[in-house]
Amino acid sequence: MNYIGSKLSLLQFLEESINKVVDKNCHVFCDLFAGTGIVGSYFKRKGYRIIANDIQYYSYVLNRHYIGNHKELPFLKLTKEISELKNIEINNRKNFVCSYLSNLKGAKGFIYKNYCVGGTKNKNEERQYFSDENGMRCDAIRQKVENWKKEKLITDNEYYFLLATLIETIDKRANTASIYGAFLKQLKKTAQTPFVLKPAELIMNDQEHQVFNEDINNIASKIEGDILYLDPPYNHRQYATNYHILETVAKYDNPKIHGKTGLRDYQNQKSLYCSKSQVKKAFRDLILKAKAKYIFLSYNNEGIMTFNDIKEIMSLRGKYGYFTKEYNRFKADKSENRNYIASKTLEYLHYVVCR
């Protein structure tokens, strides 16, 4: 996914920097602003036991698969509905199930009725987040997966694999510039292409991982690890509004929506880290609560907390330091629509060796 604040291009920088600080007796990596799970997945591959958390449910779904799943998905009970599965090797069954779901007849469900032209025509707000065909495909697949779960034909691990696959696949066919704060007036080429489920990668290993869906300041004192990595929002824009449709696909809870973009209520998902008046207090609370040998914070030079704010607070726990890396700015729309002038930003990786 093309995700705000994604650390995909910074993974090597993060690993090299972290390895310069930590001792060799570190086995548990905590990623508590996990987003799409890019950082946690990377360190999972390096052999760490991962503890991941995010307040957004779509993020929880992605991490529940990428971090939580670490063994093959056999879909044993689903053979009751799809008898052909019995003849498929276990390591190929997830591909077969995705192909089966991709071939379902479309359904005029919540996504089609609220986020496609056909479903919103002549309503107060006409929306075009997806083509009619892709909206109906999404509804049909989402309904089928939920029915399988209710009928206990799939395990939790299989359920979250299928949801993560759907979220990532439908996101690639969204008629947006990148985020869901607005849709394009005309269907772009990629949005016109009917989607086919591409199975989400399964990262195998022998560790048992944990994934949570909570406010970080509520969970920080309950989690203990060697390395705590923090990647909070840097500015006032809430992730809940930027990715609200993915939240609805994940929950499929028929929420009350409003306005031109069909926004769902997100009051219980508002991040204090997007508030200039509250971020320092929240961050101080988090750092003092955290149970880790080492704490690392990703934050760029345009964040609402200053360098001195961060240094002052992190130094409360021990020996403070930082690394820097220049990288290209995330752009969700044309640059002239933003107030930013620079095309690059400076990423800081702050750290503290806790006493």
C-alpha positions as CSV (number, residue, x, y, z in Angstrom):
1,M,0.0,0.0,0.0
2,N,1.0,3.6,-0.7
3,Y,0.7,4.6,2.9
4,I,1.3,8.0,4.7
5,G,4.5,7.7,6.7
6,S,5.5,4.3,5.3
7,K,9.0,3.3,6.3
8,L,9.5,1.0,3.3
9,S,12.3,3.1,1.9
10,L,13.9,3.6,5.3
11,L,14.0,0.0,6.5
12,Q,17.8,-0.5,5.9
13,F,18.5,2.8,7.7
14,L,16.3,1.7,10.6
15,E,18.0,-1.7,10.9
16,E,21.6,-0.3,10.6
17,S,20.9,2.5,13.1
18,I,19.2,0.2,15.6
19,N,22.0,-2.4,15.4
20,K,24.5,0.4,16.3
21,V,22.7,0.9,19.6
22,V,21.3,-2.4,20.9
23,D,23.1,-5.3,22.4
24,K,23.0,-8.8,21.0
25,N,20.6,-10.1,23.6
26,C,17.5,-8.5,22.1
27,H,14.8,-10.9,20.9
28,V,11.5,-9.0,21.3
29,F,10.7,-6.1,18.9
30,C,7.6,-4.0,19.8
31,D,6.0,-1.9,17.0
32,L,3.2,-0.1,18.7
33,F,2.2,2.4,15.9
34,A,2.3,-0.4,13.4
35,G,0.4,1.0,10.5
36,T,0.5,-1.5,7.6
37,G,3.1,-3.6,9.4
38,I,6.1,-2.8,7.2
39,V,8.6,-2.4,10.0
40,G,7.3,-5.3,12.1
41,S,7.3,-7.6,9.1
42,Y,10.9,-6.6,8.3
43,F,12.1,-7.4,11.8
44,K,10.0,-10.5,11.9
45,R,12.0,-11.8,8.9
46,K,15.2,-11.0,10.9
47,G,14.1,-13.5,13.5
48,Y,12.6,-11.3,16.2
49,R,9.4,-12.1,18.1
50,I,7.1,-9.2,17.3
51,I,4.5,-7.4,19.4
52,A,2.4,-5.1,17.1
53,N,-0.4,-2.6,17.9
54,D,-2.4,0.0,16.1
55,I,-5.6,1.8,17.0
56,Q,-7.0,1.5,13.5
57,Y,-8.8,-1.7,12.9
58,Y,-7.7,-2.1,9.2
59,S,-4.2,-1.8,10.6
60,Y,-4.9,-4.5,13.1
61,V,-6.2,-6.8,10.3
62,L,-3.0,-6.3,8.3
63,N,-0.8,-6.9,11.3
64,R,-2.9,-9.8,12.5
65,H,-2.0,-11.5,9.2
66,Y,1.6,-10.2,8.5
67,I,2.8,-10.5,12.1
68,G,0.4,-12.9,13.7
69,N,0.3,-15.6,11.0
70,H,3.5,-17.5,10.8
71,K,2.4,-21.0,9.7
72,E,0.7,-22.4,6.6
73,L,-3.1,-21.9,6.3
74,P,-4.7,-25.3,5.6
75,F,-8.4,-24.2,5.2
76,L,-9.4,-27.7,6.5
77,K,-13.0,-26.9,7.5
78,L,-13.6,-25.0,4.3
79,T,-13.4,-28.3,2.3
80,K,-17.1,-28.7,3.5
81,E,-18.1,-25.9,1.2
82,I,-15.3,-26.1,-1.5
83,S,-14.8,-29.8,-2.0
84,E,-12.1,-29.2,-4.6
85,L,-9.8,-28.0,-1.8
86,K,-9.2,-31.6,-0.7
87,N,-7.2,-32.2,-3.9
88,I,-5.1,-29.1,-3.5
89,E,-1.7,-29.2,-1.6
90,I,-1.9,-27.3,1.6
91,N,0.6,-24.6,0.7
92,N,-1.5,-23.8,-2.5
93,R,-4.9,-23.7,-0.8
94,K,-4.7,-19.9,0.0
95,N,-4.2,-19.2,-3.7
96,F,-7.1,-21.5,-4.6
97,V,-9.5,-19.8,-2.0
98,C,-8.5,-16.3,-3.3
99,S,-9.3,-17.4,-6.9
100,Y,-12.6,-18.9,-5.7
101,L,-13.6,-15.6,-4.0
102,S,-12.4,-13.5,-7.0
103,N,-14.9,-15.4,-9.2
104,L,-18.0,-14.7,-7.0
105,K,-20.9,-12.8,-8.6
106,G,-20.9,-9.2,-7.4
107,A,-23.3,-8.1,-4.6
108,K,-24.9,-4.6,-4.1
109,G,-23.8,-4.3,-0.5
110,F,-22.6,-1.4,1.7
111,I,-19.5,-0.4,-0.4
112,Y,-21.4,-0.4,-3.7
113,K,-24.4,1.5,-2.2
114,N,-22.3,4.2,-0.6
115,Y,-19.0,4.5,-2.5
116,C,-19.8,3.8,-6.2
117,V,-21.5,5.9,-8.8
118,G,-24.2,3.3,-9.4
119,G,-25.1,3.0,-5.8
120,T,-25.1,6.7,-5.0
121,K,-26.7,8.1,-8.2
122,N,-29.4,10.7,-7.4
123,K,-28.5,10.7,-3.7
124,N,-27.4,13.8,-1.8
125,E,-23.8,12.8,-2.3
126,E,-22.7,10.9,-5.4
127,R,-19.4,9.2,-4.7
128,Q,-16.9,7.4,-7.0
129,Y,-14.3,5.7,-4.8
130,F,-14.5,2.5,-6.8
131,S,-16.0,1.4,-10.1
132,D,-19.4,-0.2,-9.8
133,E,-17.9,-3.6,-10.6
134,N,-15.2,-3.4,-8.1
135,G,-17.5,-2.1,-5.4
136,M,-19.8,-5.1,-5.9
137,R,-16.9,-7.5,-6.0
138,C,-15.7,-6.2,-2.7
139,D,-19.1,-6.6,-1.1
140,A,-19.5,-10.1,-2.4
141,I,-16.1,-11.2,-1.1
142,R,-16.5,-9.4,2.2
143,Q,-19.9,-11.0,2.8
144,K,-18.7,-14.5,1.9
145,V,-15.7,-14.2,4.2
146,E,-17.9,-13.1,7.1
147,N,-20.3,-15.9,6.5
148,W,-17.5,-18.4,6.5
149,K,-16.3,-17.0,9.9
150,K,-19.8,-17.1,11.4
151,E,-20.3,-20.7,10.2
152,K,-16.8,-21.6,11.6
153,L,-15.6,-22.8,8.2
154,I,-12.4,-20.8,8.6
155,T,-10.1,-20.1,11.5
156,D,-9.2,-16.7,12.8
157,N,-5.8,-17.0,11.1
158,E,-7.5,-17.7,7.8
159,Y,-10.1,-15.0,8.3
160,Y,-7.4,-12.3,8.8
161,F,-5.4,-13.5,5.9
162,L,-8.4,-13.1,3.6
163,L,-9.4,-9.7,5.0
164,A,-5.8,-8.5,4.7
165,T,-5.7,-9.7,1.1
166,L,-9.0,-8.0,0.3
167,I,-7.9,-4.7,1.9
168,E,-4.7,-4.6,0.0
169,T,-6.3,-5.6,-3.3
170,I,-9.2,-3.2,-3.3
171,D,-6.8,-0.4,-2.2
172,K,-4.9,-0.9,-5.5
173,R,-8.2,-0.3,-7.4
174,A,-9.3,2.8,-5.5
175,N,-10.2,5.9,-7.5
176,T,-8.1,8.2,-5.4
177,A,-4.9,10.1,-5.6
178,S,-3.7,7.8,-2.7
179,I,-5.7,8.4,0.4
180,Y,-9.5,8.3,1.0
181,G,-9.9,12.0,2.0
182,A,-11.3,12.6,-1.6
183,F,-12.1,10.7,-4.8
184,L,-11.3,11.6,-8.4
185,K,-14.0,13.0,-10.7
186,Q,-13.2,10.5,-13.4
187,L,-12.3,6.8,-13.0
188,K,-8.6,6.5,-13.5
189,K,-7.2,3.6,-15.5
190,T,-6.3,1.4,-12.5
191,A,-9.7,1.9,-11.0
192,Q,-11.4,0.7,-14.2
193,T,-9.6,-2.6,-14.0
194,P,-11.6,-5.4,-12.3
195,F,-9.6,-6.6,-9.3
196,V,-8.6,-10.2,-8.6
197,L,-7.5,-11.1,-5.1
198,K,-3.7,-11.4,-4.9
199,P,-2.9,-13.4,-1.8
200,A,-1.1,-11.4,0.9
201,E,2.4,-12.7,1.6
202,L,2.7,-15.2,4.5
203,I,5.9,-14.7,6.5
204,M,6.8,-18.0,8.1
205,N,8.9,-18.5,11.2
206,D,8.9,-20.4,14.5
207,Q,8.1,-17.5,16.8
208,E,4.7,-16.7,18.5
209,H,3.8,-13.1,17.9
210,Q,1.2,-10.8,19.4
211,V,-1.0,-8.2,17.8
212,F,-3.2,-5.6,19.5
213,N,-5.9,-3.1,18.5
214,E,-5.7,-0.5,21.3
215,D,-4.7,3.1,22.1
216,I,-0.9,3.0,22.5
217,N,-1.0,5.0,25.8
218,N,-3.4,2.4,27.3
219,I,-1.4,-0.6,26.3
220,A,2.3,0.6,26.7
221,S,2.6,-0.4,30.4
222,K,1.1,-3.9,29.7
223,I,3.7,-4.8,27.0
224,E,7.3,-5.6,27.7
225,G,10.1,-6.0,25.1
226,D,13.7,-5.4,24.3
227,I,13.3,-2.9,21.5
228,L,10.4,-0.5,21.4
229,Y,9.9,1.2,18.0
230,L,7.6,4.2,17.8
231,D,6.3,5.8,14.6
232,P,3.5,8.1,15.6
233,P,1.7,10.6,13.3
234,Y,3.8,13.7,12.7
235,N,1.2,16.2,11.9
236,H,-2.5,17.1,12.4
237,R,-4.0,14.8,9.7
238,Q,-5.7,11.9,11.3
239,Y,-5.2,8.4,9.8
240,A,-8.9,7.6,10.7
241,T,-10.1,10.1,8.1
242,N,-7.5,9.3,5.4
243,Y,-8.3,5.6,5.4
244,H,-11.9,5.5,6.6
245,I,-13.1,3.3,3.8
246,L,-10.5,0.6,4.5
247,E,-11.8,0.7,8.1
248,T,-15.3,0.1,6.8
249,V,-14.2,-2.8,4.5
250,A,-12.3,-4.3,7.5
251,K,-15.2,-4.0,10.0
252,Y,-18.1,-4.2,7.5
253,D,-20.3,-2.9,10.2
254,N,-22.7,-0.7,8.1
255,P,-21.7,2.5,9.9
256,K,-23.6,5.8,9.8
257,I,-21.7,7.9,7.3
258,H,-21.9,11.6,6.3
259,G,-20.6,14.3,4.0
260,K,-19.1,14.3,0.5
261,T,-16.6,11.5,1.4
262,G,-19.0,9.3,3.3
263,L,-16.9,9.6,6.5
264,R,-17.7,7.3,9.4
265,D,-17.5,8.4,13.0
266,Y,-13.9,8.3,14.3
267,Q,-14.1,10.0,17.7
268,N,-12.7,7.0,19.5
269,Q,-9.8,6.7,17.1
270,K,-8.5,10.3,17.2
271,S,-4.8,10.4,18.0
272,L,-3.4,12.8,20.6
273,Y,-0.2,12.7,18.5
274,C,-2.0,14.8,15.8
275,S,-2.8,17.6,18.4
276,K,-0.2,20.3,18.9
277,S,-1.7,21.1,22.3
278,Q,-1.7,17.5,23.6
279,V,1.1,15.6,21.9
280,K,3.9,16.5,24.3
281,K,1.9,15.3,27.3
282,A,0.9,12.1,25.5
283,F,4.4,11.4,24.4
284,R,5.9,12.0,27.9
285,D,3.3,9.6,29.4
286,L,4.2,7.0,26.8
287,I,7.9,7.2,27.3
288,L,7.6,7.1,31.1
289,K,5.3,4.0,30.9
290,A,7.2,2.0,28.3
291,K,8.9,-1.2,29.4
292,A,11.8,-1.7,27.1
293,K,15.6,-1.7,27.2
294,Y,15.8,0.6,24.1
295,I,13.3,3.0,22.7
296,F,13.5,4.4,19.2
297,L,11.3,7.1,17.7
298,S,10.9,7.9,14.0
299,Y,10.0,11.5,13.5
300,N,10.8,14.0,10.7
301,N,11.9,17.6,10.8
302,E,8.4,18.9,10.0
303,G,6.6,17.2,12.9
304,I,4.5,19.1,15.5
305,M,6.9,18.1,18.3
306,T,10.3,19.9,18.1
307,F,13.7,18.3,18.2
308,N,14.2,19.8,21.7
309,D,10.7,18.5,22.9
310,I,11.7,15.0,21.9
311,K,15.2,15.1,23.3
312,E,14.0,16.5,26.7
313,I,11.3,13.8,27.1
314,M,13.3,10.8,25.9
315,S,16.3,11.9,28.1
316,L,14.1,11.3,31.1
317,R,14.7,7.5,30.6
318,G,18.4,7.4,30.0
319,K,21.2,8.1,27.5
320,Y,19.7,9.9,24.5
321,G,21.0,10.0,20.9
322,Y,19.8,10.2,17.3
323,F,20.5,9.3,13.6
324,T,19.3,11.2,10.5
325,K,18.4,10.3,6.9
326,E,17.1,12.4,4.0
327,Y,14.3,10.9,2.0
328,N,11.6,11.9,-0.5
329,R,8.3,13.3,0.8
330,F,5.1,11.3,0.7
331,K,2.7,12.9,-1.9
332,A,-1.0,12.0,-1.8
333,D,-1.8,14.7,-4.4
334,K,-0.2,17.3,-6.6
335,S,2.5,19.3,-4.9
336,E,0.8,22.6,-5.7
337,N,-2.1,21.6,-3.4
338,R,0.3,21.5,-0.5
339,N,2.0,24.3,1.4
340,Y,5.3,22.4,1.4
341,I,8.1,23.6,-0.8
342,A,10.8,21.0,-0.2
343,S,10.6,17.7,-2.1
344,K,12.6,16.0,0.6
345,T,12.4,15.7,4.4
346,L,14.9,14.8,7.1
347,E,14.0,11.7,9.1
348,Y,15.2,11.5,12.6
349,L,15.6,8.2,14.5
350,H,15.8,9.3,18.1
351,Y,16.7,6.7,20.7
352,V,17.3,6.3,24.4
353,V,19.2,3.5,26.2
354,C,16.9,3.1,29.2
355,R,18.4,3.1,32.7
